[in-house]
């Protein structure tokens, strides 16, 4: 009897161990990386995918909202995402560092497909945007000359060229929104024009002319609103164009030079030039004594610590609440003084020494967390409140991190 009990116990222990091993194996599955072919539209292949948590602070329990995918490409210049796929600009071969090819990565299967390779060696893919229906991509020389804009129907695969420019001065910054593309077009001897292209009707329309020939062609987009800089009455002004309601709002700045303007929810964020500043100093001329009234020598006050202004060009970052017409304090605005910043709805990401994420609330912008990656090369935002981050891997490959801002952060 004891012998049978021992055998039965041993069998149960063996089954339990095997069940645990099988469960762990399923959770740790990964596919094998392969090299994608060089054709203009190659069949789908499998690219290695590794989902792993990324350290973040101050929150420690949201790692399941971050997904990292490792690729064998030497560099990923641009990464964008729709509901089902990632779209990457990568070199056509591993011996190059020029992004002249577009690859689609299926999030559900881990398979890749090369959609397009630029036939000209001197041309690169300088911009790429995507939604569930259309893929927009821009080719140009590295100095932005010989610019071409294409739009591709993802369902049918048909592609059209919708804009071309020969010189850098006439290059544009297109914005894809549903089946429509917007850009500001500069024309010789005329004021710039806000243009719209309708992909379903294959029709281009001039919406209206801007106020000044000095207006910039840069466009940014957030929640159905275009933002650009124009010049009104001799100073810069922000213009917000609601593409759904065809309504225009003008916000004067009182400043001569601004840059890097963007919208984040109800907040307008931009950098403002404050002129050339010389470093502050506490040095005094030799043989000079502090003199008070009636010529008497007074006690010399202690020097106050004054921090010098770094560099000659002094820029400051401004955060403006469009609803209340109120500027944030300098301390709150300074968090957006970074190399680059993008927004996804009411979320914003800013790259300084690390990539930090913020949320635009009712009264203020709150810091959420940091990605401590030191090799970040590109990051962008999607309509669905996702951020896409690319960087160089530890060895010869590259990685993409998908940050899902939905769900967890809705509770904050």
C-alpha positions, 0 to 999 in steps of 0.5 A: 500500500505504501509502495503504491502511494509513493508511486502515485505521489511521484507521478503527480509531482512529475505531471506538476513539473511538466505543466509548469515548464509548458506554461513558462514556455508559452509565455516566453515564445519568440520567433527567429529573425530573418533578413528581408528581401530587396524587392520593391514589394516582397512576400512577408517574412518573419522578424524576431519579436521580443516583448519585455518590460521597460523600466519607468518611474515614478510608476512601477506596475505598468510594464505591460503597457510597453512592448519592445520589438528587436530588429536586425536592421542597422538603423530605423529612421522613422517608425509609424503605426496604425491599428495592425501594423508598424511601418519602418524606413530602413536601409535597403541592405545592411551595409548602408545607413541611408533609409531608402526602403519602407517595411511593413511589420505585422503586429499580429504575426511578426512578419515583415513585408518590404513595400517600396525601395527608392530606385535612386541611390541619392534619394532617401525617405524623409517622412512617413505617416500612416492611418488605417486606410492610407500610407503617406511617404516623402522622398527627397535628397538629404538637403530636401531638394527634389521632394516628392510626396506619394500616397498609397491605398493600403487596401488596393496597393495603388500609389499616386504622386501628389506633389513635387518640388525641385528646390529646398525652398519649396519643400513642404511638410504634409499632414495626413488626416483620414483620406485628406493631406494638408500642406502649405505651399510656397509659390514664387511672387505670391503668398503661401497657400494652405492646400488640401488633397482628397485621396478618395476624389483624387482632387487638390484644393487651395483652401486659402492664402496666408497673411504674409509671404514670410509665413513658414511652411511647417505644419503640426497636427493634433486632434483634428487641428492644424497649427502653423506660424504666420505674420500679422501686423509685423509680428508672429501669430499662431493660426489653428485651423479646424479641419473638420469644421473649416474654422480658423483661430488666430493667436498673436504672440507679440514675438518676432521669432518662434519655432517648434510649435505644437498642440497638446490638448488645450495647450499650445507649446512653442519656443520663443527667441529672446535675443542675444544674451551675454553671460551675467557676471559679478565682476567689477572694474579695478580701482573702483570703490562702491560709493553711496550718497554724498560720496561716502564709501559704503560697505560693499554688499556680498556678491549674489550667485548669478548663473550665466546664460549658456550660449549666445542665442537665448530661447525660452519655452512657452506653454499657453492655455488656449481656453483660459488665455493664460501662460504657464509659469517659467518653471512649468514651461521649462520642462518642454525645453528639449531637443524634440517633442511630440504630442498624442492627444493630451499626452506629450513626450520630450527628449532631453537627456532621456525621453520623458512623458507628460499629461496635459490635465485640466490645470497643469501638465503632469510628469508621468514617467521616463524611458531611460534609453540612451540610444533613442534615434526617433519617436512619434505619436499616433492618433490612438494615444500610442508613442513609437520610440526607435533606437540602436540596439546593444549589438548591430540591430535596432529596436522599437518600443511601443508605449500604450498611453491608454488604459492605465493612465486614464486612472490618473 
